[in-house]
Amino acid sequence: MHKLGKRTDMIPDTVTLIIWLIAGVAGGSAVGDLLKGFDLGPLRNVVAGAVGGVIGAKILEFLFPALRGLDVVPIVGQAIIAAASGAAFTVAVSAVGPWRRR
């Protein structure tokens, strides 16, 4: 899958990236609302969720190549993983955050 010397299989397409970002933001915002001890604030929840969503979905896509593409099952799987990893990343950042501020 080389096109002009670039590996296109490593670059998520725009639609998939948008799905990952939206699901990650939803997961990060949800965990911030539900678990007040892990709330970073609205903007930080969104950013941490988006970063976690993209990282988690990319790891899943790397581990399970069958979940690539724009079919219904891969999209649902990617959205679920992005939301869960966005929530997990938000919790992890909020747990580490107080130690970094000292």
MDTraj code that builds the backbone (N, CA, C; nanometers):
import mdtraj as md
import numpy as np

residues = "MET HIS LYS LEU GLY LYS ARG THR ASP MET ILE PRO ASP THR VAL THR LEU ILE ILE TRP LEU ILE ALA GLY VAL ALA GLY GLY SER ALA VAL GLY ASP LEU LEU LYS GLY PHE ASP LEU GLY PRO LEU ARG ASN VAL VAL ALA GLY ALA VAL GLY GLY VAL ILE GLY ALA LYS ILE LEU GLU PHE LEU PHE PRO ALA LEU ARG GLY LEU ASP VAL VAL PRO ILE VAL GLY GLN ALA ILE ILE ALA ALA ALA SER GLY ALA ALA PHE THR VAL ALA VAL SER ALA VAL GLY PRO TRP ARG ARG ARG".split()
xyz = np.array([
    [0.0813, -0.1185, 0.0000],
    [0.0000, 0.0000, 0.0000],
    [0.0858, 0.1251, 0.0000],
    [0.1763, 0.1328, -0.0916],
    [0.2615, 0.2504, -0.1011],
    [0.2120, 0.3391, -0.2138],
    [0.2056, 0.4663, -0.1849],
    [0.1629, 0.5633, -0.2835],
    [0.2588, 0.6810, -0.2755],
    [0.3410, 0.6932, -0.3765],
    [0.4413, 0.7996, -0.3797],
    [0.5345, 0.7939, -0.2584],
    [0.5704, 0.6730, -0.2175],
    [0.6640, 0.6564, -0.1079],
    [0.6031, 0.6684, 0.0307],
    [0.4752, 0.6899, 0.0422],
    [0.4097, 0.7030, 0.1721],
    [0.3336, 0.5764, 0.2038],
    [0.3327, 0.5388, 0.3311],
    [0.2547, 0.4230, 0.3736],
    [0.1134, 0.4701, 0.4074],
    [0.0207, 0.4456, 0.3189],
    [-0.1159, 0.4923, 0.3406],
    [-0.1919, 0.4050, 0.4386],
    [-0.1419, 0.2823, 0.4672],
    [-0.2114, 0.1976, 0.5611],
    [-0.1918, 0.2439, 0.7057],
    [-0.0965, 0.3306, 0.7320],
    [-0.0710, 0.3809, 0.8664],
    [-0.1487, 0.5092, 0.8955],
    [-0.2053, 0.5698, 0.7947],
    [-0.2749, 0.6964, 0.8119],
    [-0.4255, 0.6705, 0.8127],
    [-0.4952, 0.6998, 0.9247],
    [-0.6393, 0.6781, 0.9258],
    [-0.7085, 0.7784, 0.8340],
    [-0.8117, 0.7330, 0.7663],
    [-0.8821, 0.8267, 0.6802],
    [-0.9617, 0.9259, 0.7650],
    [-1.0087, 1.0280, 0.7029],
    [-1.0714, 1.1388, 0.7733],
    [-1.1968, 1.0970, 0.8490],
    [-1.2803, 1.0146, 0.7885],
    [-1.4049, 0.9728, 0.8543],
    [-1.3744, 0.8919, 0.9794],
    [-1.2793, 0.8002, 0.9693],
    [-1.2431, 0.7182, 1.0843],
    [-1.1856, 0.8058, 1.1957],
    [-1.1019, 0.9003, 1.1604],
    [-1.0441, 0.9894, 1.2605],
    [-1.1525, 1.0721, 1.3300],
    [-1.2509, 1.1182, 1.2561],
    [-1.3613, 1.1944, 1.3158],
    [-1.4411, 1.1069, 1.4121],
    [-1.4644, 0.9817, 1.3742],
    [-1.5359, 0.8884, 1.4626],
    [-1.4577, 0.8691, 1.5916],
    [-1.3264, 0.8498, 1.5800],
    [-1.2428, 0.8307, 1.6988],
    [-1.2462, 0.9529, 1.7883],
    [-1.2375, 1.0714, 1.7291],
    [-1.2380, 1.1941, 1.8078],
    [-1.3710, 1.2147, 1.8800],
    [-1.4808, 1.1958, 1.8089],
    [-1.6128, 1.2157, 1.8699],
    [-1.6369, 1.1153, 1.9817],
    [-1.6035, 0.9891, 1.9570],
    [-1.6242, 0.8867, 2.0599],
    [-1.5326, 0.9109, 2.1795],
    [-1.4084, 0.9499, 2.1544],
    [-1.3172, 0.9800, 2.2645],
    [-1.3623, 1.0986, 2.3469],
    [-1.4095, 1.2026, 2.2802],
    [-1.4623, 1.3199, 2.3508],
    [-1.5831, 1.2805, 2.4352],
    [-1.6699, 1.1969, 2.3809],
    [-1.7868, 1.1513, 2.4565],
    [-1.7443, 1.0719, 2.5798],
    [-1.6466, 0.9840, 2.5636],
    [-1.5985, 0.9057, 2.6775],
    [-1.5314, 0.9914, 2.7830],
    [-1.4468, 1.0842, 2.7406],
    [-1.3793, 1.1728, 2.8353],
    [-1.4763, 1.2639, 2.9092],
    [-1.5735, 1.3170, 2.8373],
    [-1.6728, 1.4042, 2.9008],
    [-1.7629, 1.3259, 2.9958],
    [-1.7990, 1.2049, 2.9557],
    [-1.8861, 1.1229, 3.0403],
    [-1.8180, 1.0869, 3.1715],
    [-1.6923, 1.0464, 3.1642],
    [-1.6231, 1.0095, 3.2877],
    [-1.6006, 1.1323, 3.3757],
    [-1.5799, 1.2484, 3.3162],
    [-1.5661, 1.3707, 3.3947],
    [-1.6952, 1.4081, 3.4653],
    [-1.8091, 1.3841, 3.3996],
    [-1.9384, 1.4137, 3.4610],
    [-1.9775, 1.3109, 3.5667],
    [-1.9480, 1.1850, 3.5408],
    [-1.9898, 1.0783, 3.6317],
    [-1.8999, 1.0639, 3.7536],
    [-1.7712, 1.0808, 3.7360],
    [-1.6760, 1.0631, 3.8452],
    [-1.6131, 1.1985, 3.8788],
    [-1.6732, 1.2687, 3.9714],
    [-1.6291, 1.4047, 4.0025],
    [-1.4856, 1.4082, 4.0543],
    [-1.4372, 1.3023, 4.1125],
    [-1.2996, 1.2990, 4.1596],
    [-1.1991, 1.2955, 4.0455],
    [-1.2442, 1.2590, 3.9261],
    [-1.1570, 1.2500, 3.8099],
    [-1.1887, 1.3583, 3.7066],
    [-1.2626, 1.4593, 3.7455],
    [-1.3009, 1.5667, 3.6542],
    [-1.1839, 1.6630, 3.6370],
    [-1.1439, 1.6864, 3.5141],
    [-1.0344, 1.7784, 3.4836],
    [-1.0845, 1.9177, 3.4473],
    [-1.2133, 1.9315, 3.4336],
    [-1.2722, 2.0533, 3.3797],
    [-1.3186, 2.0253, 3.2383],
    [-1.4155, 2.1019, 3.1892],
    [-1.4759, 2.0699, 3.0594],
    [-1.3767, 2.0619, 2.9437],
    [-1.2896, 2.1587, 2.9302],
    [-1.1973, 2.1598, 2.8169],
    [-1.0940, 2.0482, 2.8273],
    [-1.0396, 2.0279, 2.9455],
    [-0.9396, 1.9222, 2.9628],
    [-1.0003, 1.7839, 2.9473],
    [-1.1236, 1.7647, 2.9906],
    [-1.1916, 1.6359, 2.9680],
    [-1.2036, 1.6077, 2.8187],
    [-1.2402, 1.7091, 2.7431],
    [-1.2558, 1.6940, 2.5978],
    [-1.1227, 1.6603, 2.5328],
    [-1.0180, 1.7328, 2.5693],
    [-0.8866, 1.7095, 2.5088],
    [-0.8331, 1.5716, 2.5464],
    [-0.8398, 1.5365, 2.6738],
    [-0.7914, 1.4053, 2.7171],
    [-0.8730, 1.2934, 2.6533],
    [-1.0027, 1.3112, 2.6428],
    [-1.0866, 1.2107, 2.5785],
    [-1.0539, 1.1931, 2.4313],
    [-1.0325, 1.3047, 2.3620],
    [-0.9990, 1.2974, 2.2195],
    [-0.8650, 1.2279, 2.1978],
    [-0.7652, 1.2635, 2.2768],
    [-0.6333, 1.2000, 2.2646],
    [-0.6432, 1.0507, 2.2972],
    [-0.7100, 1.0186, 2.4053],
    [-0.7261, 0.8780, 2.4433],
    [-0.8053, 0.7990, 2.3415],
    [-0.9063, 0.8604, 2.2830],
    [-0.9862, 0.7925, 2.1815],
    [-0.9057, 0.7571, 2.0581],
    [-0.8240, 0.8496, 2.0123],
    [-0.7415, 0.8247, 1.8937],
    [-0.6344, 0.7196, 1.9236],
    [-0.5686, 0.7323, 2.0384],
    [-0.4639, 0.6361, 2.0736],
    [-0.5219, 0.4962, 2.0899],
    [-0.6310, 0.4843, 2.1637],
    [-0.6907, 0.3534, 2.1873],
    [-0.7423, 0.2874, 2.0604],
    [-0.8083, 0.3639, 1.9756],
    [-0.8615, 0.3070, 1.8516],
    [-0.7488, 0.2679, 1.7568],
    [-0.6416, 0.3450, 1.7547],
    [-0.5275, 0.3112, 1.6684],
    [-0.4590, 0.1837, 1.7173],
    [-0.4467, 0.1680, 1.8482],
    [-0.3892, 0.0444, 1.9032],
    [-0.4778, -0.0741, 1.8695],
    [-0.6093, -0.0580, 1.8843],
    [-0.7020, -0.1654, 1.8496],
    [-0.6914, -0.2009, 1.7023],
    [-0.6842, -0.1021, 1.6173],
    [-0.6733, -0.1258, 1.4741],
    [-0.5426, -0.1977, 1.4401],
    [-0.4366, -0.1668, 1.5125],
    [-0.3087, -0.2334, 1.4907],
    [-0.3140, -0.3790, 1.5363],
    [-0.3781, -0.4041, 1.6515],
    [-0.3853, -0.5399, 1.7054],
    [-0.4841, -0.6289, 1.6310],
    [-0.5928, -0.5704, 1.5845],
    [-0.6982, -0.6452, 1.5146],
    [-0.7240, -0.5814, 1.3791],
    [-0.6499, -0.6192, 1.2764],
    [-0.6668, -0.5575, 1.1440],
    [-0.8068, -0.5750, 1.0853],
    [-0.8829, -0.6713, 1.1341],
    [-1.0192, -0.6918, 1.0834],
    [-1.1107, -0.5754, 1.1193],
    [-1.0721, -0.4948, 1.2167],
    [-1.1552, -0.3813, 1.2573],
    [-1.1200, -0.2533, 1.1829],
    [-1.0579, -0.2670, 1.0684],
    [-1.0308, -0.1511, 0.9827],
    [-1.1412, -0.1385, 0.8804],
    [-1.1616, -0.0202, 0.8324],
    [-1.2570, 0.0005, 0.7248],
    [-1.3801, 0.0758, 0.7681],
    [-1.4682, 0.0962, 0.6707],
    [-1.5892, 0.1744, 0.6946],
    [-1.7147, 0.0894, 0.6837],
    [-1.7087, -0.0315, 0.7319],
    [-1.8268, -0.1160, 0.7391],
    [-1.8906, -0.0946, 0.8762],
    [-2.0111, -0.1456, 0.8975],
    [-2.0838, -0.1197, 1.0215],
    [-2.0113, -0.1777, 1.1433],
    [-1.9694, -0.3023, 1.1360],
    [-1.9063, -0.3667, 1.2511],
    [-1.7747, -0.2987, 1.2897],
    [-1.6835, -0.2712, 1.1953],
    [-1.5617, -0.2005, 1.2362],
    [-1.5878, -0.0619, 1.2943],
    [-1.6831, 0.0094, 1.2402],
    [-1.7114, 0.1442, 1.2905],
    [-1.7654, 0.1381, 1.4334],
    [-1.8566, 0.0463, 1.4592],
    [-1.9123, 0.0328, 1.5946],
    [-1.8028, -0.0099, 1.6922],
    [-1.7207, -0.1065, 1.6518],
    [-1.6102, -0.1504, 1.7375],
    [-1.5122, -0.0389, 1.7666],
    [-1.4780, 0.0376, 1.6647],
    [-1.3857, 0.1488, 1.6838],
    [-1.4450, 0.2562, 1.7739],
    [-1.5732, 0.2839, 1.7577],
    [-1.6380, 0.3860, 1.8412],
    [-1.6429, 0.3424, 1.9876],
    [-1.6732, 0.2162, 2.0121],
    [-1.6784, 0.1662, 2.1502],
    [-1.5404, 0.1736, 2.2141],
    [-1.4394, 0.1283, 2.1426],
    [-1.3032, 0.1313, 2.1963],
    [-1.2543, 0.2750, 2.2155],
    [-1.2866, 0.3637, 2.1217],
    [-1.2444, 0.5032, 2.1347],
    [-1.3096, 0.5690, 2.2560],
    [-1.4367, 0.5408, 2.2794],
    [-1.5049, 0.5983, 2.3957],
    [-1.4457, 0.5439, 2.5256],
    [-1.4215, 0.4137, 2.5294],
    [-1.3646, 0.3531, 2.6499],
    [-1.2220, 0.4019, 2.6753],
    [-1.1425, 0.4104, 2.5698],
    [-1.0048, 0.4553, 2.5901],
    [-0.9990, 0.6061, 2.6176],
    [-1.0934, 0.6827, 2.5640],
    [-1.1013, 0.8245, 2.5989],
    [-1.1341, 0.8434, 2.7462],
    [-1.2246, 0.7620, 2.7968],
    [-1.2585, 0.7671, 2.9390],
    [-1.1395, 0.7226, 3.0242],
    [-1.0747, 0.6142, 2.9836],
    [-0.9606, 0.5634, 3.0601],
    [-0.8449, 0.6636, 3.0615],
    [-0.8194, 0.7278, 2.9486],
    [-0.7114, 0.8258, 2.9420],
    [-0.7431, 0.9469, 3.0283],
    [-0.8675, 0.9885, 3.0318],
    [-0.9079, 1.1010, 3.1162],
    [-0.8864, 1.0681, 3.2632],
    [-0.9240, 0.9471, 3.3031],
    [-0.9029, 0.9042, 3.4415],
    [-0.7535, 0.8985, 3.4728],
    [-0.6746, 0.8436, 3.3807],
    [-0.5299, 0.8332, 3.4037],
    [-0.4653, 0.9704, 3.4159],
    [-0.5033, 1.0633, 3.3298],
    [-0.4459, 1.1980, 3.3362],
    [-0.4868, 1.2674, 3.4652],
    [-0.6105, 1.2506, 3.5067],
    [-0.6542, 1.3161, 3.6300],
    [-0.5905, 1.2523, 3.7528],
    [-0.5568, 1.1241, 3.7464],
    [-0.4910, 1.0584, 3.8596],
    [-0.3452, 1.1015, 3.8706],
    [-0.2800, 1.1257, 3.7586],
    [-0.1396, 1.1656, 3.7575],
    [-0.1257, 1.3158, 3.7750],
    [-0.2262, 1.3911, 3.7370],
    [-0.2212, 1.5368, 3.7387],
    [-0.1753, 1.5995, 3.8701],
    [-0.2285, 1.5585, 3.9854],
    [-0.1864, 1.6228, 4.1108],
    [-0.0375, 1.6047, 4.1407],
    [0.0226, 1.4939, 4.0996],
    [0.1652, 1.4713, 4.1243],
    [0.2503, 1.5640, 4.0388],
    [0.2039, 1.5958, 3.9209],
    [0.2804, 1.6833, 3.8306],
    [0.2762, 1.8282, 3.8753],
    [0.1769, 1.8679, 3.9493],
    [0.1605, 2.0082, 3.9885],
    [0.2519, 2.0475, 4.1039],
    [0.3122, 1.9536, 4.1721],
    [0.3959, 1.9854, 4.2882],
    [0.5267, 2.0426, 4.2488],
])
top = md.Topology()
chain = top.add_chain()
for i, resn in enumerate(residues, 1):
    res = top.add_residue(resn, chain, resSeq=i)
    for name in ("N", "CA", "C"):
        top.add_atom(name, md.element.get_by_symbol(name[0]), res)
traj = md.Trajectory(xyz[None], top)
